[in-house]
Amino acid sequence: MPTGSAACPALTPEEFARREQATSAGISLTMSATTGQYLPSRLVNIGANRWGFRPEIGISQPYGNWFLPRLEGRTPCIDLA
């Protein structure tokens, strides 16, 4: 669930249309927990038997009428076997 920063209040539509474009950056962390029951003897399993997390960082730089975005993220998995 995305959340905003207290330092960046929402703009009215008129303020948004007149605002000066600037560089913006953000970070996120997505996590998933192990679910279901993993049985190695079955070809198809509902459970994954692993935790996952994905840290990401992004930046957006204005360049004239264009924006140059950059996003970095990795998804390491932790096996519980």
KEVO-951262 format. One record per atom (N, C-alpha, C): residue number from 1; residue in three letters; atom name; x, y, z. Coordinates in Angstrom, 3 decimals, padded with zeros to 6 digits, always signed. Layout:
[NUM,'ALA','CA',[X,Y,Z]]
...
***
This chain:
[1,'MET','N',[+000.839,-001.161,+000.000]]
[1,'MET','CA',[+000.000,+000.000,+000.000]]
[1,'MET','C',[+000.894,+001.238,+000.000]]
[2,'PRO','N',[+000.806,+002.047,-001.043]]
[2,'PRO','CA',[+001.653,+003.232,-001.097]]
[2,'PRO','C',[+001.203,+004.294,-000.099]]
[3,'THR','N',[+002.137,+005.019,+000.423]]
[3,'THR','CA',[+001.819,+006.118,+001.325]]
[3,'THR','C',[+002.619,+007.330,+000.909]]
[4,'GLY','N',[+002.105,+008.498,+001.220]]
[4,'GLY','CA',[+002.805,+009.734,+000.889]]
[4,'GLY','C',[+003.602,+010.236,+002.071]]
[5,'SER','N',[+004.449,+011.168,+001.799]]
[5,'SER','CA',[+005.266,+011.768,+002.847]]
[5,'SER','C',[+004.536,+012.974,+003.419]]
[6,'ALA','N',[+004.713,+013.224,+004.709]]
[6,'ALA','CA',[+004.098,+014.392,+005.340]]
[6,'ALA','C',[+004.678,+015.680,+004.782]]
[7,'ALA','N',[+005.856,+015.633,+004.186]]
[7,'ALA','CA',[+006.495,+016.822,+003.631]]
[7,'ALA','C',[+005.949,+017.175,+002.249]]
[8,'CYS','N',[+005.102,+016.336,+001.660]]
[8,'CYS','CA',[+004.578,+016.565,+000.315]]
[8,'CYS','C',[+003.053,+016.555,+000.342]]
[9,'PRO','N',[+002.421,+017.661,+000.712]]
[9,'PRO','CA',[+000.962,+017.682,+000.757]]
[9,'PRO','C',[+000.365,+017.617,-000.650]]
[10,'ALA','N',[-000.867,+017.137,-000.744]]
[10,'ALA','CA',[-001.554,+017.040,-002.027]]
[10,'ALA','C',[-001.827,+018.433,-002.589]]
[11,'LEU','N',[-001.779,+018.553,-003.912]]
[11,'LEU','CA',[-002.043,+019.817,-004.584]]
[11,'LEU','C',[-003.455,+019.825,-005.143]]
[12,'THR','N',[-004.018,+021.021,-005.258]]
[12,'THR','CA',[-005.288,+021.153,-005.960]]
[12,'THR','C',[-005.002,+020.994,-007.455]]
[13,'PRO','N',[-006.007,+020.724,-008.282]]
[13,'PRO','CA',[-005.752,+020.610,-009.724]]
[13,'PRO','C',[-005.109,+021.860,-010.321]]
[14,'GLU','N',[-005.504,+023.039,-009.849]]
[14,'GLU','CA',[-004.919,+024.282,-010.366]]
[14,'GLU','C',[-003.442,+024.401,-009.976]]
[15,'GLU','N',[-003.130,+024.063,-008.729]]
[15,'GLU','CA',[-001.728,+024.099,-008.283]]
[15,'GLU','C',[-000.896,+023.076,-009.044]]
[16,'PHE','N',[-001.460,+021.907,-009.293]]
[16,'PHE','CA',[-000.746,+020.855,-010.020]]
[16,'PHE','C',[-000.402,+021.311,-011.434]]
[17,'ALA','N',[-001.334,+021.991,-012.109]]
[17,'ALA','CA',[-001.100,+022.460,-013.473]]
[17,'ALA','C',[-000.025,+023.537,-013.519]]
[18,'ARG','N',[+000.124,+024.341,-012.464]]
[18,'ARG','CA',[+001.097,+025.440,-012.448]]
[18,'ARG','C',[+002.427,+025.079,-011.802]]
[19,'ARG','N',[+002.541,+023.904,-011.232]]
[19,'ARG','CA',[+003.736,+023.581,-010.454]]
[19,'ARG','C',[+004.984,+023.505,-011.338]]
[20,'GLU','N',[+006.099,+023.784,-010.718]]
[20,'GLU','CA',[+007.409,+023.657,-011.378]]
[20,'GLU','C',[+007.847,+022.202,-011.272]]
[21,'GLN','N',[+008.179,+021.595,-012.393]]
[21,'GLN','CA',[+008.604,+020.197,-012.367]]
[21,'GLN','C',[+009.990,+020.095,-011.743]]
[22,'ALA','N',[+010.161,+019.073,-010.919]]
[22,'ALA','CA',[+011.423,+018.881,-010.213]]
[22,'ALA','C',[+011.743,+017.400,-010.139]]
[23,'THR','N',[+012.964,+017.105,-009.784]]
[23,'THR','CA',[+013.389,+015.718,-009.584]]
[23,'THR','C',[+012.654,+015.137,-008.385]]
[24,'SER','N',[+012.193,+013.907,-008.518]]
[24,'SER','CA',[+011.545,+013.243,-007.391]]
[24,'SER','C',[+012.145,+011.857,-007.215]]
[25,'ALA','N',[+012.129,+011.381,-005.988]]
[25,'ALA','CA',[+012.698,+010.075,-005.672]]
[25,'ALA','C',[+011.808,+009.376,-004.661]]
[26,'GLY','N',[+011.910,+008.058,-004.607]]
[26,'GLY','CA',[+011.129,+007.301,-003.649]]
[26,'GLY','C',[+011.745,+005.937,-003.396]]
[27,'ILE','N',[+011.314,+005.314,-002.311]]
[27,'ILE','CA',[+011.774,+003.975,-001.969]]
[27,'ILE','C',[+010.569,+003.124,-001.598]]
[28,'SER','N',[+010.697,+001.817,-001.743]]
[28,'SER','CA',[+009.625,+000.910,-001.331]]
[28,'SER','C',[+010.232,-000.423,-000.909]]
[29,'LEU','N',[+009.457,-001.165,-000.146]]
[29,'LEU','CA',[+009.844,-002.510,+000.259]]
[29,'LEU','C',[+008.599,-003.377,+000.203]]
[30,'THR','N',[+008.593,-004.364,-000.679]]
[30,'THR','CA',[+007.494,-005.300,-000.810]]
[30,'THR','C',[+007.919,-006.619,-000.193]]
[31,'MET','N',[+007.054,-007.191,+000.652]]
[31,'MET','CA',[+007.373,-008.460,+001.302]]
[31,'MET','C',[+006.253,-009.458,+001.043]]
[32,'SER','N',[+006.612,-010.730,+000.920]]
[32,'SER','CA',[+005.620,-011.795,+000.813]]
[32,'SER','C',[+006.005,-012.922,+001.771]]
[33,'ALA','N',[+005.002,-013.449,+002.446]]
[33,'ALA','CA',[+005.220,-014.510,+003.428]]
[33,'ALA','C',[+004.907,-015.865,+002.812]]
[34,'THR','N',[+005.497,-016.887,+003.371]]
[34,'THR','CA',[+005.225,-018.240,+002.923]]
[34,'THR','C',[+003.753,-018.570,+003.149]]
[35,'THR','N',[+003.129,-019.218,+002.169]]
[35,'THR','CA',[+001.710,-019.562,+002.264]]
[35,'THR','C',[+001.495,-020.995,+001.813]]
[36,'GLY','N',[+000.409,-021.575,+002.241]]
[36,'GLY','CA',[+000.079,-022.935,+001.811]]
[36,'GLY','C',[+001.022,-023.966,+002.391]]
[37,'GLN','N',[+000.901,-025.176,+001.898]]
[37,'GLN','CA',[+001.751,-026.270,+002.344]]
[37,'GLN','C',[+002.562,-026.765,+001.159]]
[38,'TYR','N',[+003.866,-026.761,+001.296]]
[38,'TYR','CA',[+004.753,-027.192,+000.226]]
[38,'TYR','C',[+005.083,-028.669,+000.402]]
[39,'LEU','N',[+004.801,-029.469,-000.617]]
[39,'LEU','CA',[+005.118,-030.900,-000.603]]
[39,'LEU','C',[+006.053,-031.198,-001.770]]
[40,'PRO','N',[+007.323,-031.507,-001.500]]
[40,'PRO','CA',[+008.287,-031.726,-002.570]]
[40,'PRO','C',[+007.905,-032.881,-003.497]]
[41,'SER','N',[+007.079,-033.803,-003.048]]
[41,'SER','CA',[+006.711,-034.952,-003.875]]
[41,'SER','C',[+005.680,-034.601,-004.950]]
[42,'ARG','N',[+005.050,-033.425,-004.862]]
[42,'ARG','CA',[+004.038,-033.019,-005.836]]
[42,'ARG','C',[+004.645,-032.135,-006.918]]
[43,'LEU','N',[+004.143,-032.314,-008.147]]
[43,'LEU','CA',[+004.623,-031.510,-009.266]]
[43,'LEU','C',[+004.153,-030.061,-009.139]]
[44,'VAL','N',[+002.902,-029.852,-008.729]]
[44,'VAL','CA',[+002.336,-028.518,-008.558]]
[44,'VAL','C',[+002.008,-028.317,-007.085]]
[45,'ASN','N',[+002.497,-027.206,-006.517]]
[45,'ASN','CA',[+002.274,-026.879,-005.117]]
[45,'ASN','C',[+001.636,-025.505,-005.000]]
[46,'ILE','N',[+000.694,-025.381,-004.062]]
[46,'ILE','CA',[+000.098,-024.073,-003.791]]
[46,'ILE','C',[+001.078,-023.221,-002.992]]
[47,'GLY','N',[+001.772,-023.828,-002.058]]
[47,'GLY','CA',[+002.713,-023.100,-001.212]]
[47,'GLY','C',[+004.072,-022.969,-001.876]]
[48,'ALA','N',[+004.778,-021.928,-001.528]]
[48,'ALA','CA',[+006.107,-021.701,-002.090]]
[48,'ALA','C',[+007.214,-022.068,-001.112]]
[49,'ASN','N',[+006.900,-022.133,+000.183]]
[49,'ASN','CA',[+007.869,-022.461,+001.223]]
[49,'ASN','C',[+009.059,-021.512,+001.228]]
[50,'ARG','N',[+008.799,-020.239,+000.930]]
[50,'ARG','CA',[+009.869,-019.242,+000.975]]
[50,'ARG','C',[+009.299,-017.864,+001.267]]
[51,'TRP','N',[+010.112,-017.077,+001.899]]
[51,'TRP','CA',[+009.794,-015.677,+002.132]]
[51,'TRP','C',[+010.429,-014.884,+000.997]]
[52,'GLY','N',[+009.831,-013.783,+000.669]]
[52,'GLY','CA',[+010.415,-012.927,-000.359]]
[52,'GLY','C',[+010.308,-011.469,+000.045]]
[53,'PHE','N',[+011.269,-010.708,-000.376]]
[53,'PHE','CA',[+011.200,-009.266,-000.184]]
[53,'PHE','C',[+011.880,-008.593,-001.362]]
[54,'ARG','N',[+011.401,-007.408,-001.707]]
[54,'ARG','CA',[+011.925,-006.684,-002.847]]
[54,'ARG','C',[+012.114,-005.211,-002.479]]
[55,'PRO','N',[+013.332,-004.816,-002.157]]
[55,'PRO','CA',[+013.592,-003.395,-001.924]]
[55,'PRO','C',[+013.775,-002.691,-003.268]]
[56,'GLU','N',[+013.213,-001.494,-003.404]]
[56,'GLU','CA',[+013.333,-000.730,-004.635]]
[56,'GLU','C',[+013.615,+000.728,-004.322]]
[57,'ILE','N',[+014.301,+001.368,-005.250]]
[57,'ILE','CA',[+014.532,+002.806,-005.180]]
[57,'ILE','C',[+014.331,+003.352,-006.589]]
[58,'GLY','N',[+013.683,+004.507,-006.673]]
[58,'GLY','CA',[+013.418,+005.098,-007.974]]
[58,'GLY','C',[+013.662,+006.592,-007.961]]
[59,'ILE','N',[+013.960,+007.122,-009.139]]
[59,'ILE','CA',[+014.174,+008.560,-009.291]]
[59,'ILE','C',[+013.611,+008.965,-010.650]]
[60,'SER','N',[+013.045,+010.163,-010.712]]
[60,'SER','CA',[+012.485,+010.695,-011.949]]
[60,'SER','C',[+013.028,+012.105,-012.142]]
[61,'GLN','N',[+013.681,+012.340,-013.268]]
[61,'GLN','CA',[+014.328,+013.622,-013.554]]
[61,'GLN','C',[+013.636,+014.283,-014.749]]
[62,'PRO','N',[+013.104,+015.523,-014.588]]
[62,'PRO','CA',[+012.504,+016.197,-015.743]]
[62,'PRO','C',[+013.581,+016.637,-016.735]]
[63,'TYR','N',[+013.242,+016.518,-018.015]]
[63,'TYR','CA',[+014.149,+016.936,-019.088]]
[63,'TYR','C',[+013.283,+017.546,-020.183]]
[64,'GLY','N',[+013.054,+018.849,-020.126]]
[64,'GLY','CA',[+012.142,+019.509,-021.060]]
[64,'GLY','C',[+010.717,+019.040,-020.786]]
[65,'ASN','N',[+010.033,+018.538,-021.817]]
[65,'ASN','CA',[+008.676,+018.005,-021.655]]
[65,'ASN','C',[+008.682,+016.520,-021.336]]
[66,'TRP','N',[+009.823,+015.943,-021.096]]
[66,'TRP','CA',[+009.953,+014.509,-020.848]]
[66,'TRP','C',[+010.455,+014.268,-019.434]]
[67,'PHE','N',[+010.243,+013.052,-018.952]]
[67,'PHE','CA',[+010.806,+012.618,-017.671]]
[67,'PHE','C',[+011.688,+011.407,-017.925]]
[68,'LEU','N',[+012.831,+011.358,-017.288]]
[68,'LEU','CA',[+013.746,+010.227,-017.389]]
[68,'LEU','C',[+013.678,+009.444,-016.081]]
[69,'PRO','N',[+012.920,+008.337,-016.061]]
[69,'PRO','CA',[+012.811,+007.556,-014.823]]
[69,'PRO','C',[+013.911,+006.502,-014.724]]
[70,'ARG','N',[+014.241,+006.141,-013.515]]
[70,'ARG','CA',[+015.195,+005.067,-013.251]]
[70,'ARG','C',[+014.714,+004.321,-012.020]]
[71,'LEU','N',[+014.627,+002.998,-012.131]]
[71,'LEU','CA',[+014.150,+002.167,-011.024]]
[71,'LEU','C',[+015.104,+001.004,-010.835]]
[72,'GLU','N',[+015.481,+000.750,-009.603]]
[72,'GLU','CA',[+016.342,-000.384,-009.267]]
[72,'GLU','C',[+015.650,-001.220,-008.209]]
[73,'GLY','N',[+015.630,-002.521,-008.404]]
[73,'GLY','CA',[+015.046,-003.411,-007.409]]
[73,'GLY','C',[+015.580,-004.822,-007.593]]
[74,'ARG','N',[+015.654,-005.558,-006.531]]
[74,'ARG','CA',[+016.133,-006.936,-006.549]]
[74,'ARG','C',[+015.161,-007.795,-005.764]]
[75,'THR','N',[+015.047,-009.063,-006.143]]
[75,'THR','CA',[+014.147,-009.978,-005.450]]
[75,'THR','C',[+014.915,-011.208,-004.961]]
[76,'PRO','N',[+015.553,-011.119,-003.803]]
[76,'PRO','CA',[+016.180,-012.310,-003.239]]
[76,'PRO','C',[+015.115,-013.194,-002.595]]
[77,'CYS','N',[+015.313,-014.490,-002.617]]
[77,'CYS','CA',[+014.382,-015.429,-001.979]]
[77,'CYS','C',[+015.113,-016.165,-000.855]]
[78,'ILE','N',[+014.383,-016.458,+000.189]]
[78,'ILE','CA',[+014.935,-017.181,+001.323]]
[78,'ILE','C',[+014.206,-018.513,+001.409]]
[79,'ASP','N',[+014.894,-019.604,+001.081]]
[79,'ASP','CA',[+014.293,-020.935,+001.169]]
[79,'ASP','C',[+014.239,-021.394,+002.615]]
[80,'LEU','N',[+013.121,-022.013,+002.990]]
[80,'LEU','CA',[+012.947,-022.488,+004.365]]
[80,'LEU','C',[+013.230,-023.977,+004.502]]
[81,'ALA','N',[+013.733,-024.588,+003.449]]
[81,'ALA','CA',[+013.950,-026.041,+003.466]]
[81,'ALA','C',[+015.096,-026.431,+004.365]]
***
